[in-house]
Amino acid sequence: MNILQWWIARNLLSQAYKAKAITGLPASIVSAMAILESGWLKSIPKDFQTGEKSHNLFGIKARVSQPHVNCLTHEYYDGVKVKTFARFRKYKNYEESFIDYGNLILGNPRYKKAVAVKNNPREYIRELWLAGYATDPNYPYKVLAIAEQCGFIPKAG
C-alpha cells in the first residue's frame, strides 16, 4: 500500500466510525467496501454528460425522486460482466454517503441476517453478499482482502 492509499484508508475508516455511531455497522468492512467500490476514490460515479461528482462511495443506485448522476457502469448477469447505464445517488459529501449506506442496509429486510452478525466483520460481508448486495461473485473476498491489507481486520488463518 502506498502513502496515498494509506491516507485514503485512514480517512475513510474515520468517517466509517462516525457512521457506526449512528448505524452500528462494522466500520472495518464498510471502509473496505468504500475502497473497493470507489477504486481508492478513483472511480466514484460522476455524470457522464456533465462530469458532476456524486460523492457516492458504494455505488448506491438512485430512485426517481432522489438526486443522482447518470453513469456508464457494469453489472454481472448470470456471471457475465455487462456494460450498462445507471442512475447513482448523489451526495453533498462522503459522510452523507456512509450514512445513506447504513440507512439502506438497516432499512431493507433482505439484509436482516447481515445486520444480525454486524459484530463479526467476516460474517457480515458474507451475509450481505448472500442477500444480493453485490453481483460480483468474488465481492466478499475482495472486501476482506482490502480490510486485511489496510489493517482494518486481522488476517485470516
DSSP file (Angstrom, degrees, kcal/mol; ACC not computed):
  #  RESIDUE AA STRUCTURE BP1 BP2  ACC     N-H-->O    O-->H-N    N-H-->O    O-->H-N    TCO  KAPPA ALPHA  PHI   PSI    X-CA   Y-CA   Z-CA
    1    1 A M              0   0    0      0, 0.0     2,-0.1     0, 0.0     0, 0.0   0.000 360.0 360.0 360.0 131.2    0.0    0.0    0.0
    2    2 A N     >  -     0   0    0      1,-0.1     4,-2.4     4,-0.0     5,-0.2  -0.308 360.0 -96.7 -86.5 176.7    1.4    3.4   -0.9
    3    3 A I  H  > S+     0   0    0      1,-0.2     4,-2.4     2,-0.2     5,-0.2   0.855 123.1  52.1 -64.9 -36.5    1.2    6.6    1.1
    4    4 A L  H  > S+     0   0    0      2,-0.2     4,-2.7     1,-0.2    -1,-0.2   0.925 110.8  47.4 -65.6 -43.6   -1.9    7.9   -0.8
    5    5 A Q  H  > S+     0   0    0      2,-0.2     4,-2.9     1,-0.2    -2,-0.2   0.899 110.8  52.3 -63.8 -39.5   -3.8    4.6   -0.2
    6    6 A W  H  X S+     0   0    0     -4,-2.4     4,-2.5     2,-0.2    -2,-0.2   0.934 111.0  47.3 -59.8 -45.8   -2.8    4.7    3.5
    7    7 A W  H  X S+     0   0    0     -4,-2.4     4,-2.4     2,-0.2     5,-0.2   0.922 113.2  47.9 -62.6 -45.8   -4.2    8.2    3.8
    8    8 A I  H  X S+     0   0    0     -4,-2.7     4,-2.8     1,-0.2     5,-0.3   0.935 112.0  50.5 -60.1 -46.7   -7.4    7.3    2.0
    9    9 A A  H  X S+     0   0    0     -4,-2.9     4,-2.5     1,-0.2    -2,-0.2   0.926 112.3  45.7 -59.2 -47.1   -7.8    4.2    4.2
   10   10 A R  H  X S+     0   0    0     -4,-2.5     4,-2.0     2,-0.2    -1,-0.2   0.901 114.5  47.8 -65.1 -41.3   -7.3    6.1    7.4
   11   11 A N  H  X S+     0   0    0     -4,-2.4     4,-1.9     2,-0.2    -2,-0.2   0.913 114.1  45.7 -68.2 -42.1   -9.7    8.9    6.4
   12   12 A L  H  X S+     0   0    0     -4,-2.8     4,-2.6    -5,-0.2    -2,-0.2   0.901 111.1  53.3 -67.1 -39.3  -12.4    6.6    5.2
   13   13 A L  H  X S+     0   0    0     -4,-2.5     4,-2.1    -5,-0.3    -1,-0.2   0.912 107.8  51.8 -61.0 -41.0  -12.1    4.5    8.3
   14   14 A S  H  X S+     0   0    0     -4,-2.0     4,-1.4     1,-0.2    -1,-0.2   0.920 112.1  45.2 -60.8 -44.5  -12.5    7.6   10.4
   15   15 A Q  H  X S+     0   0    0     -4,-1.9     4,-2.1     1,-0.2    -1,-0.2   0.867 110.2  55.0 -67.5 -36.1  -15.7    8.5    8.6
   16   16 A A  H  X S+     0   0    0     -4,-2.6     4,-2.4     1,-0.2    -1,-0.2   0.868 105.0  53.1 -65.9 -35.8  -17.0    5.0    8.8
   17   17 A Y  H  X S+     0   0    0     -4,-2.1     4,-1.3     2,-0.2    -1,-0.2   0.861 106.6  52.9 -67.3 -34.2  -16.6    5.1   12.6
   18   18 A K  H  X S+     0   0    0     -4,-1.4     4,-0.5     1,-0.2     3,-0.3   0.922 111.7  45.7 -63.2 -43.0  -18.6    8.2   12.7
   19   19 A A  H >X S+     0   0    0     -4,-2.1     4,-3.1     1,-0.2     3,-1.3   0.870 105.3  61.3 -66.5 -36.4  -21.3    6.4   10.7
   20   20 A K  H 3X S+     0   0    0     -4,-2.4     4,-2.1     1,-0.3    -1,-0.2   0.841  95.0  62.1 -60.4 -32.5  -21.0    3.4   13.0
   21   21 A A  H 3< S+     0   0    0     -4,-1.3    -1,-0.3    -3,-0.3    -2,-0.2   0.785 115.6  33.0 -62.2 -25.9  -22.0    5.6   15.9
   22   22 A I  H << S+     0   0    0     -3,-1.3    -2,-0.2    -4,-0.5    -1,-0.2   0.836 134.0  25.0 -94.7 -42.6  -25.4    6.1   14.1
   23   23 A T  H  < S-     0   0    0     -4,-3.1    -3,-0.2     2,-0.1    -2,-0.2   0.749  84.5-136.7 -99.7 -28.0  -25.8    2.8   12.4
   24   24 A G     <  +     0   0    0     -4,-2.1    -4,-0.2    -5,-0.4    -3,-0.1   0.483  55.3 141.7  80.3   2.5  -23.8    0.2   14.4
   25   25 A L        -     0   0    0     -6,-0.2     2,-0.4     1,-0.1    -1,-0.3  -0.464  65.3 -86.0 -80.7 152.6  -22.5   -1.3   11.2
   26   26 A P     >  -     0   0    0      0, 0.0     4,-2.6     0, 0.0     5,-0.2  -0.391  31.5-159.4 -67.4 113.9  -18.8   -2.5   11.1
   27   27 A A  H  > S+     0   0    0     -2,-0.4     4,-2.4     1,-0.2     5,-0.2   0.835  88.8  61.1 -59.4 -34.3  -16.5    0.4   10.2
   28   28 A S  H  > S+     0   0    0      2,-0.2     4,-1.7     1,-0.2    -1,-0.2   0.940 113.0  33.5 -60.4 -49.3  -13.8   -2.1    9.1
   29   29 A I  H  > S+     0   0    0     -3,-0.2     4,-2.8     2,-0.2    -2,-0.2   0.883 116.2  55.1 -76.6 -39.7  -15.9   -3.7    6.4
   30   30 A V  H  X S+     0   0    0     -4,-2.6     4,-2.1     1,-0.2    -2,-0.2   0.901 110.1  48.1 -61.1 -40.4  -17.8   -0.6    5.4
   31   31 A S  H  X S+     0   0    0     -4,-2.4     4,-2.2    -5,-0.2    -1,-0.2   0.927 111.8  48.7 -64.1 -45.6  -14.5    1.2    4.9
   32   32 A A  H  X S+     0   0    0     -4,-1.7     4,-2.6    -5,-0.2    -2,-0.2   0.882 110.1  52.3 -63.5 -37.9  -13.1   -1.7    2.8
   33   33 A M  H  X S+     0   0    0     -4,-2.8     4,-3.3     2,-0.2     5,-0.3   0.923 108.3  50.8 -62.2 -43.7  -16.3   -1.7    0.8
   34   34 A A  H  X S+     0   0    0     -4,-2.1     4,-1.9     1,-0.2     7,-0.4   0.896 111.0  48.8 -61.6 -40.4  -15.9    2.0    0.1
   35   35 A I  H  X>S+     0   0    0     -4,-2.2     5,-2.2     2,-0.2     4,-0.9   0.939 115.7  43.1 -64.5 -47.3  -12.4    1.5   -1.1
   36   36 A L  H ><5S+     0   0    0     -4,-2.6     3,-0.8     1,-0.2    -2,-0.2   0.957 116.0  46.7 -63.0 -51.4  -13.3   -1.4   -3.4
   37   37 A E  H 3<5S+     0   0    0     -4,-3.3    -1,-0.2     1,-0.2    -2,-0.2   0.825 120.7  38.5 -63.5 -32.2  -16.5    0.3   -4.8
   38   38 A S  H 3X>S-     0   0    0     -4,-1.9     5,-3.7    -5,-0.3     4,-0.7   0.464 104.8-123.7 -99.0  -1.5  -14.7    3.6   -5.4
   39   39 A G  T X<5S-     0   0    0     -4,-0.9     3,-1.1    -3,-0.8    -3,-0.2   0.955  82.2 -42.3  57.9  51.0  -11.3    2.1   -6.6
   40   40 A W  T 34<S-     0   0    0     -5,-2.2    -1,-0.2     1,-0.2    -5,-0.1   0.901 113.2 -55.0  59.0  42.6   -9.4    4.0   -3.9
   41   41 A L  T 345S+     0   0    0     -7,-0.4     3,-0.4    -6,-0.3    -1,-0.2   0.530 122.4 105.4  69.8  10.5  -11.6    7.1   -4.6
   42   42 A K  T <<5S+     0   0    0     -3,-1.1    -3,-0.2    -4,-0.7    -2,-0.1   0.687  78.7  43.2 -89.2 -19.9  -10.7    7.0   -8.4
   43   43 A S      < +     0   0    0     -5,-3.7    -1,-0.2    14,-0.1    -4,-0.1  -0.214  69.5 148.7-124.3  43.1  -14.0    5.6   -9.7
   44   44 A I        -     0   0    0     -3,-0.4    13,-0.1    -6,-0.2    -6,-0.1  -0.624  60.2 -97.1 -76.0 133.1  -16.7    7.5   -7.8
   45   45 A P        +     0   0    0      0, 0.0     9,-1.1     0, 0.0    11,-0.4  -0.221  50.3 174.3 -54.7 132.4  -19.7    7.8  -10.1
   46   46 A K  B     -A   53   0A   0      7,-0.2     7,-0.2     8,-0.1     6,-0.1  -0.980  42.7 -85.1-136.6 153.6  -19.9   11.1  -11.9
   47   47 A D     >  -     0   0    0      5,-2.2     4,-2.0    -2,-0.3    24,-0.2  -0.306  30.0-143.9 -61.7 130.1  -22.3   12.2  -14.6
   48   48 A F  T  4 S+     0   0    0     22,-3.0    -1,-0.2     1,-0.2    23,-0.1   0.701  98.0  38.3 -70.9 -18.3  -21.2   11.1  -18.0
   49   49 A Q  T  4 S+     0   0    0     21,-0.3    -1,-0.2     3,-0.1    -2,-0.1   0.851 131.0  22.2 -96.3 -43.4  -22.5   14.3  -19.6
   50   50 A T  T  4 S-     0   0    0      2,-0.1    -2,-0.2     3,-0.0     3,-0.1   0.671  89.6-129.6-100.8 -19.6  -21.7   17.0  -17.1
   51   51 A G     <  +     0   0    0     -4,-2.0    -3,-0.1     1,-0.3     2,-0.1   0.526  47.7 164.0  79.1   6.2  -18.9   15.4  -15.1
   52   52 A E        -     0   0    0     -6,-0.1    -5,-2.2     1,-0.1    -1,-0.3  -0.349  36.4-123.0 -61.5 133.2  -20.7   16.3  -11.8
   53   53 A K  B     -A   46   0A   0     -7,-0.2    -7,-0.2     1,-0.1    -1,-0.1  -0.437  19.0-165.4 -78.2 151.1  -19.3   14.4   -8.8
   54   54 A S        -     0   0    0     -9,-1.1    37,-3.5    36,-0.1    39,-0.1   0.653  20.4-142.9-107.8 -21.3  -21.6   12.2   -6.7
   55   55 A H        +     0   0    0    -10,-0.3     2,-0.9     1,-0.2    42,-0.2   0.751  49.6 151.2  56.8  24.9  -19.5   11.5   -3.6
   56   56 A N        +     0   0    0    -11,-0.4     3,-0.4     1,-0.2    -1,-0.2  -0.768  22.5 176.5 -92.9 101.5  -21.2    8.1   -3.8
   57   57 A L  S    S+     0   0    0     -2,-0.9    -1,-0.2     1,-0.2   -19,-0.1   0.699  74.5  43.6 -78.0 -20.4  -18.7    5.6   -2.2
   58   58 A F  S    S-     0   0    0    -21,-0.1    -1,-0.2   -20,-0.1     3,-0.1   0.338 103.6-113.2-114.3   5.9  -20.9    2.5   -2.5
   59   59 A G        +     0   0    0     -3,-0.4     2,-0.4     1,-0.2    -2,-0.1   0.852  50.1 178.0  65.8  32.4  -22.4    2.6   -6.0
   60   60 A I        -     0   0    0     29,-0.1    29,-2.8     1,-0.1    -1,-0.2  -0.558  24.5-129.2 -74.2 127.7  -25.9    3.1   -4.5
   61   61 A K  B     -B   88   0B   0     -2,-0.4     2,-0.3    27,-0.3    27,-0.3  -0.408  20.0-123.4 -75.8 151.7  -28.5    3.4   -7.2
   62   62 A A        -     0   0    0     25,-2.6    25,-0.2     7,-0.2     2,-0.2  -0.705  11.0-134.3 -97.9 146.4  -30.9    6.4   -7.1
   63   63 A R    >   -     0   0    0     -2,-0.3     3,-1.5     4,-0.1    -1,-0.0  -0.487  41.0 -93.9 -85.3 168.6  -34.7    6.3   -7.1
   64   64 A V  T 3  S+     0   0    0      1,-0.3     4,-0.1    -2,-0.2    -1,-0.1   0.860 123.6  43.5 -54.4 -42.6  -36.5    8.6   -9.5
   65   65 A S  T 3  S+     0   0    0      2,-0.1    -1,-0.3     0, 0.0     3,-0.0   0.488  96.5  95.1 -86.4  -2.4  -37.0   11.4   -6.9
   66   66 A Q  S <  S-     0   0    0     -3,-1.5    -4,-0.1     1,-0.1     2,-0.0  -0.600  87.1 -97.2 -92.5 148.9  -33.5   11.3   -5.5
   67   67 A P        +     0   0    0      0, 0.0    23,-1.8     0, 0.0     2,-0.3  -0.384  61.5 162.5 -57.6 138.7  -30.6   13.5   -6.5
   68   68 A H  E     -C   89   0B   0     21,-0.3     2,-0.3    -6,-0.1    21,-0.2  -0.949  39.3-136.4-153.5 168.3  -28.5   11.5   -9.0
   69   69 A V  E     -C   88   0B   0     19,-2.1    19,-2.8    -2,-0.3     2,-0.5  -0.965  27.4-126.4-126.2 148.5  -25.8   11.3  -11.7
   70   70 A N  E     +C   87   0B   0     -2,-0.3   -22,-3.0    17,-0.2     2,-0.3  -0.850  38.6 175.2 -98.0 127.7  -26.1    9.2  -14.9
   71   71 A C  E     -C   86   0B   0     15,-2.9    15,-2.5    -2,-0.5     2,-0.5  -0.943  37.9-122.7-136.3 150.6  -23.2    6.9  -15.4
   72   72 A L  E     +C   85   0B   0     -2,-0.3    13,-0.2    13,-0.2     2,-0.2  -0.815  52.7 150.0 -83.3 130.4  -21.8    4.2  -17.6
   73   73 A T  E     -C   84   0B   0     11,-3.5    11,-2.5    -2,-0.5     2,-0.3  -0.726  39.0-110.9-144.4-169.6  -21.2    1.2  -15.4
   74   74 A H  E     -C   83   0B   0      9,-0.3     2,-0.3    -2,-0.2     9,-0.2  -0.985  22.2-175.8-135.3 150.2  -21.1   -2.6  -15.3
   75   75 A E  E     -C   82   0B   0      7,-2.3     7,-3.3    -2,-0.3     2,-0.5  -0.913  26.5-119.0-133.6 161.4  -23.2   -5.3  -13.7
   76   76 A Y  E     -C   81   0B   0     -2,-0.3     2,-0.5     5,-0.2     5,-0.2  -0.926  26.3-176.9-105.9 126.4  -22.9   -9.0  -13.6
   77   77 A Y  E >  S-C   80   0B   0      3,-2.6     3,-1.8    -2,-0.5    -2,-0.0  -0.982  77.5 -17.0-123.1 118.7  -25.8  -11.0  -15.1
   78   78 A D  T 3  S-     0   0    0     -2,-0.5    -1,-0.1     1,-0.3     3,-0.1   0.873 130.6 -52.7  52.3  39.9  -25.5  -14.8  -14.8
   79   79 A G  T 3  S+     0   0    0      1,-0.2     2,-0.5    56,-0.2    -1,-0.3   0.474 114.2 119.3  80.2   2.7  -21.8  -14.4  -14.0
   80   80 A V  E <   - C   0  77B   0     -3,-1.8    -3,-2.6     2,-0.0     2,-0.4  -0.888  63.5-129.6-107.1 129.7  -21.2  -12.2  -17.1
   81   81 A K  E     - C   0  76B   0     -2,-0.5     2,-0.4    -5,-0.2    -5,-0.2  -0.639  32.4-177.2 -78.3 125.0  -19.9   -8.7  -16.8
   82   82 A V  E     - C   0  75B   0     -7,-3.3    -7,-2.3    -2,-0.4     2,-0.3  -0.979  24.4-127.4-129.3 135.6  -22.1   -6.3  -18.9
   83   83 A K  E     + C   0  74B   0     -2,-0.4     2,-0.3    -9,-0.2    -9,-0.3  -0.610  42.6 152.7 -78.7 140.4  -21.8   -2.5  -19.6
   84   84 A T  E     - C   0  73B   0    -11,-2.5   -11,-3.5    -2,-0.3     2,-0.3  -0.971  42.9-105.6-157.8 165.3  -24.9   -0.5  -18.9
   85   85 A F  E     + C   0  72B   0     -2,-0.3     2,-0.3   -13,-0.2   -13,-0.2  -0.777  40.1 173.4 -97.0 146.7  -26.1    2.9  -17.9
   86   86 A A  E     - C   0  71B   0    -15,-2.5   -15,-2.9    -2,-0.3     2,-0.6  -0.988  33.7-120.1-150.3 157.0  -27.4    3.6  -14.4
   87   87 A R  E     - C   0  70B   0     -2,-0.3   -25,-2.6   -17,-0.2     2,-0.4  -0.896  33.3-164.7 -99.2 120.0  -28.6    6.4  -12.1
   88   88 A F  E     -BC  61  69B   0    -19,-2.8   -19,-2.1    -2,-0.6   -27,-0.3  -0.836  26.2-100.4-108.3 144.8  -26.4    6.7   -9.0
   89   89 A R  E     - C   0  68B   0    -29,-2.8     2,-0.4    -2,-0.4   -21,-0.3  -0.245  32.9-144.0 -57.4 145.9  -27.3    8.6   -5.8
   90   90 A K        -     0   0    0    -23,-1.8     2,-0.3   -35,-0.1   -35,-0.2  -0.967  18.0-172.7-116.7 131.4  -25.6   12.0   -5.5
   91   91 A Y        -     0   0    0    -37,-3.5   -35,-0.1    -2,-0.4     3,-0.1  -0.811  33.1-127.2-120.4 160.4  -24.4   13.3   -2.0
   92   92 A K  S    S-     0   0    0     -2,-0.3     2,-0.3     1,-0.2   -37,-0.1   0.798  90.9 -12.2 -73.7 -29.5  -23.1   16.6   -0.8
   93   93 A N  S  > S-     0   0    0    -39,-0.1     4,-1.1   -38,-0.1     3,-0.2  -0.937  77.1 -89.9-160.4 175.7  -20.1   14.8    0.8
   94   94 A Y  H  > S+     0   0    0     -2,-0.3     4,-2.3     1,-0.2     5,-0.2   0.834 117.9  63.0 -68.4 -32.9  -18.7   11.4    1.7
   95   95 A E  H  > S+     0   0    0      1,-0.2     4,-2.2     2,-0.2    -1,-0.2   0.915 101.8  50.9 -59.1 -42.8  -20.2   11.5    5.2
   96   96 A E  H  > S+     0   0    0      1,-0.2     4,-2.6    -3,-0.2    -1,-0.2   0.878 108.0  54.5 -60.0 -37.1  -23.7   11.5    3.7
   97   97 A S  H  X S+     0   0    0     -4,-1.1     4,-2.3   -42,-0.2    -2,-0.2   0.921 108.2  47.4 -64.2 -45.0  -22.7    8.5    1.6
   98   98 A F  H  X S+     0   0    0     -4,-2.3     4,-2.0     2,-0.2    -2,-0.2   0.917 114.1  47.3 -61.6 -43.8  -21.7    6.5    4.6
   99   99 A I  H  X S+     0   0    0     -4,-2.2     4,-2.3     1,-0.2    -2,-0.2   0.911 111.9  49.3 -66.8 -42.1  -24.9    7.4    6.5
  100  100 A D  H  X S+     0   0    0     -4,-2.6     4,-2.6     2,-0.2    -1,-0.2   0.889 107.5  55.3 -65.8 -37.7  -27.1    6.6    3.5
  101  101 A Y  H  X S+     0   0    0     -4,-2.3     4,-2.3     1,-0.2    -1,-0.2   0.951 109.5  47.4 -56.3 -48.9  -25.3    3.2    3.1
  102  102 A G  H  X S+     0   0    0     -4,-2.0     4,-2.8     1,-0.2     5,-0.3   0.902 111.1  50.3 -60.3 -42.2  -26.2    2.4    6.7
  103  103 A N  H  X S+     0   0    0     -4,-2.3     4,-2.0     1,-0.2    -1,-0.2   0.883 109.2  52.7 -63.7 -38.0  -29.8    3.5    6.2
  104  104 A L  H  X S+     0   0    0     -4,-2.6     4,-0.5     2,-0.2    -2,-0.2   0.939 114.1  41.6 -61.4 -47.6  -30.1    1.3    3.1
  105  105 A I  H >< S+     0   0    0     -4,-2.3     3,-0.9     1,-0.2     6,-0.3   0.939 118.1  44.6 -67.6 -47.8  -28.8   -1.7    4.9
  106  106 A L  H 3< S+     0   0    0     -4,-2.8    -1,-0.2     1,-0.2    -2,-0.2   0.787 114.1  50.7 -69.0 -27.0  -30.8   -1.2    8.1
  107  107 A G  H 3< S+     0   0    0     -4,-2.0    -1,-0.2    -5,-0.3    -2,-0.2   0.482  94.9  78.8 -91.7  -2.3  -34.0   -0.3    6.3
  108  108 A N    X<  -     0   0    0     -3,-0.9     3,-2.0    -4,-0.5     4,-0.1  -0.921  65.9-151.9-113.6 117.9  -34.1   -3.3    4.0
  109  109 A P  G >  S+     0   0    0      0, 0.0     3,-1.8     0, 0.0     4,-0.2   0.741  91.1  70.9 -58.6 -23.9  -35.3   -6.6    5.4
  110  110 A R  G 3  S+     0   0    0      1,-0.3     3,-0.3     2,-0.1     4,-0.2   0.734  97.2  52.1 -67.7 -17.9  -33.3   -8.7    3.0
  111  111 A Y  G <> S+     0   0    0     -3,-2.0     4,-2.4    -6,-0.3    -1,-0.3   0.235  75.9 110.1 -97.6  12.8  -30.1   -7.6    4.9
  112  112 A K  H <> S+     0   0    0     -3,-1.8     4,-2.0     1,-0.2    -1,-0.2   0.877  76.5  50.3 -56.4 -43.0  -31.5   -8.7    8.2
  113  113 A K  H  > S+     0   0    0     -3,-0.3     4,-0.9    -4,-0.2    -1,-0.2   0.877 110.3  50.3 -66.1 -37.1  -29.1  -11.6    8.6
  114  114 A A  H >4 S+     0   0    0     13,-0.3     3,-0.8     1,-0.2    -2,-0.2   0.926 110.6  48.8 -65.6 -44.3  -26.1   -9.4    7.8
  115  115 A V  H >< S+     0   0    0     -4,-2.4     3,-1.5     1,-0.2    -2,-0.2   0.871 105.2  59.8 -62.9 -36.2  -27.2   -6.8   10.4
  116  116 A A  H 3< S+     0   0    0     -4,-2.0    -1,-0.2     1,-0.3     3,-0.2   0.768 112.4  38.3 -64.4 -25.4  -27.7   -9.7   12.9
  117  117 A V  T X< S+     0   0    0     -4,-0.9     3,-2.4    -3,-0.8     7,-0.4   0.032  76.4 126.2-112.4  25.9  -24.0  -10.6   12.6
  118  118 A K  T <   +     0   0    0     -3,-1.5    -1,-0.1     1,-0.3    -2,-0.1   0.688  66.7  63.6 -60.4 -19.9  -22.6   -7.0   12.3
  119  119 A N  T 3  S+     0   0    0     -3,-0.2    -1,-0.3     1,-0.2    -2,-0.1   0.512  96.3  63.2 -83.3  -3.5  -20.2   -7.6   15.2
  120  120 A N  S <> S-     0   0    0     -3,-2.4     4,-2.8     1,-0.1     3,-0.3  -0.887  71.9-165.0-118.5  96.4  -18.4  -10.3   13.1
  121  121 A P  H  > S+     0   0    0      0, 0.0     4,-2.1     0, 0.0     5,-0.2   0.838  86.1  50.8 -53.6 -39.4  -17.0   -8.4   10.0
  122  122 A R  H  > S+     0   0    0      1,-0.2     4,-1.6     2,-0.2     5,-0.1   0.912 114.7  42.5 -67.6 -41.7  -16.3  -11.6    8.0
  123  123 A E  H  > S+     0   0    0     -3,-0.3     4,-2.9     2,-0.2     5,-0.3   0.874 110.4  58.8 -70.3 -36.5  -19.8  -12.9    8.5
  124  124 A Y  H  X S+     0   0    0     -4,-2.8     4,-2.4    -7,-0.4    -2,-0.2   0.948 108.6  42.7 -57.9 -51.5  -21.3   -9.5    7.9
  125  125 A I  H  X S+     0   0    0     -4,-2.1     4,-2.2     1,-0.2    -1,-0.2   0.873 114.4  52.0 -67.3 -35.1  -19.8   -9.2    4.4
  126  126 A R  H  X S+     0   0    0     -4,-1.6     4,-2.6    -5,-0.2    -1,-0.2   0.947 112.7  43.8 -63.6 -48.2  -20.7  -12.8    3.6
  127  127 A E  H  X S+     0   0    0     -4,-2.9     4,-1.6     2,-0.2   -13,-0.3   0.859 111.5  54.5 -66.7 -35.4  -24.3  -12.4    4.6
  128  128 A L  H  <>S+     0   0    0     -4,-2.4     5,-2.0    -5,-0.3    -1,-0.2   0.937 111.7  44.4 -61.9 -46.3  -24.6   -9.0    2.8
  129  129 A W  H ><5S+     0   0    0     -4,-2.2     3,-2.0     1,-0.2    -2,-0.2   0.916 110.5  53.8 -65.0 -44.6  -23.4  -10.6   -0.4
  130  130 A L  H 3<5S+     0   0    0     -4,-2.6    -1,-0.2     1,-0.3    -2,-0.2   0.815 103.8  57.8 -60.2 -29.3  -25.7  -13.7    0.1
  131  131 A A  T 3<5S-     0   0    0     -4,-1.6    -1,-0.3    -5,-0.2    -2,-0.2   0.486 126.4-101.4 -80.6  -2.5  -28.6  -11.2    0.4
  132  132 A G  T < 5S+     0   0    0     -3,-2.0    -3,-0.2    -4,-0.2    -2,-0.1   0.667  76.0 139.4  96.3  18.0  -27.8   -9.8   -3.0
  133  133 A Y  S   <S+     0   0    0     -5,-2.0     2,-0.3     1,-0.1    -4,-0.2   0.911  75.0  23.9 -60.6 -42.2  -25.9   -6.6   -2.1
  134  134 A A        -     0   0    0     -5,-0.2    -2,-0.1    -6,-0.1    -1,-0.1  -0.922  60.7-151.0-126.9 150.0  -23.3   -7.1   -4.9
  135  135 A T        +     0   0    0     -2,-0.3   -56,-0.2     4,-0.0    -1,-0.1   0.618  68.1 103.5 -93.5 -14.5  -23.4   -9.0   -8.2
  136  136 A D    >   -     0   0    0      1,-0.2     3,-1.9     2,-0.1    -2,-0.1  -0.566  67.0-145.4 -70.3 121.5  -19.7   -9.8   -8.3
  137  137 A P  T 3  S+     0   0    0      0, 0.0    -1,-0.2     0, 0.0     4,-0.1   0.716  99.4  46.1 -63.0 -19.6  -19.2  -13.4   -7.3
  138  138 A N  T 3> S+     0   0    0      1,-0.1     4,-2.2     2,-0.1     3,-0.3   0.257  78.5 114.4-103.3  10.9  -15.9  -12.6   -5.6
  139  139 A Y  H <> S+     0   0    0     -3,-1.9     4,-2.4     1,-0.2     5,-0.2   0.890  74.4  48.2 -52.6 -51.3  -17.1   -9.4   -3.8
  140  140 A P  H  > S+     0   0    0      0, 0.0     4,-2.4     0, 0.0    -1,-0.2   0.896 112.4  49.6 -60.9 -37.7  -16.8  -10.7   -0.2
  141  141 A Y  H  > S+     0   0    0     -3,-0.3     4,-2.2     2,-0.2    -2,-0.2   0.893 111.0  49.4 -67.0 -39.8  -13.2  -12.0   -0.9
  142  142 A K  H  X S+     0   0    0     -4,-2.2     4,-1.9     2,-0.2    -1,-0.2   0.916 111.9  48.2 -65.0 -43.6  -12.2   -8.7   -2.4
  143  143 A V  H  X S+     0   0    0     -4,-2.4     4,-2.6    -5,-0.2    -2,-0.2   0.933 112.7  48.1 -62.9 -46.3  -13.6   -6.7    0.5
  144  144 A L  H  X S+     0   0    0     -4,-2.4     4,-2.4    -5,-0.2    -1,-0.2   0.882 108.5  54.4 -63.8 -38.2  -11.9   -8.9    3.1
  145  145 A A  H  X S+     0   0    0     -4,-2.2     4,-2.6     2,-0.2    -1,-0.2   0.907 111.4  45.1 -62.0 -41.6   -8.6   -8.7    1.2
  146  146 A I  H  X S+     0   0    0     -4,-1.9     4,-2.6     2,-0.2     6,-0.3   0.925 111.3  52.5 -67.1 -44.8   -8.7   -4.9    1.3
  147  147 A A  H  <>S+     0   0    0     -4,-2.6     5,-2.4     1,-0.2     6,-1.3   0.890 114.3  43.4 -59.1 -39.8   -9.8   -4.9    5.0
  148  148 A E  H ><5S+     0   0    0     -4,-2.4     3,-1.1     3,-0.2    -2,-0.2   0.925 112.1  52.4 -69.8 -45.6   -6.8   -7.1    5.8
  149  149 A Q  H 3<5S+     0   0    0     -4,-2.6    -2,-0.2     1,-0.3    -1,-0.2   0.875 112.7  45.4 -58.4 -39.1   -4.4   -5.1    3.6
  150  150 A C  T 3<5S-     0   0    0     -4,-2.6    -1,-0.3    -5,-0.1    -2,-0.2   0.515 114.1-116.7 -84.0  -5.3   -5.4   -1.9    5.4
  151  151 A G  T < 5S+     0   0    0     -3,-1.1    -3,-0.2    -4,-0.3    -2,-0.1   0.704  77.5 128.7  76.7  19.5   -5.2   -3.4    8.8
  152  152 A F  S   <S+     0   0    0     -5,-2.4    -4,-0.2    -6,-0.3  -124,-0.1   0.817  80.7  14.4 -74.6 -30.7   -8.9   -2.9    9.5
  153  153 A I  S    S-     0   0    0     -6,-1.3    -2,-0.2    -9,-0.1    -1,-0.2  -0.957  94.0 -95.6-136.7 155.7   -9.2   -6.6   10.5
  154  154 A P        -     0   0    0      0, 0.0     2,-0.1     0, 0.0    -6,-0.1  -0.371  50.2 -95.0 -68.2 152.6   -6.6   -9.2   11.3
  155  155 A K        -     0   0    0     -7,-0.1     2,-0.1     1,-0.1   -10,-0.0  -0.404  45.6-108.6 -65.9 143.3   -5.5  -11.6    8.6
  156  156 A A              0   0    0      1,-0.2    -1,-0.1    -2,-0.1    -3,-0.0  -0.347 360.0 360.0 -70.6 152.0   -7.4  -14.9    8.4
  157  157 A G              0   0    0     -2,-0.1    -1,-0.2     0, 0.0    -2,-0.1   0.423 360.0 360.0 111.8 360.0   -5.8  -18.1    9.4
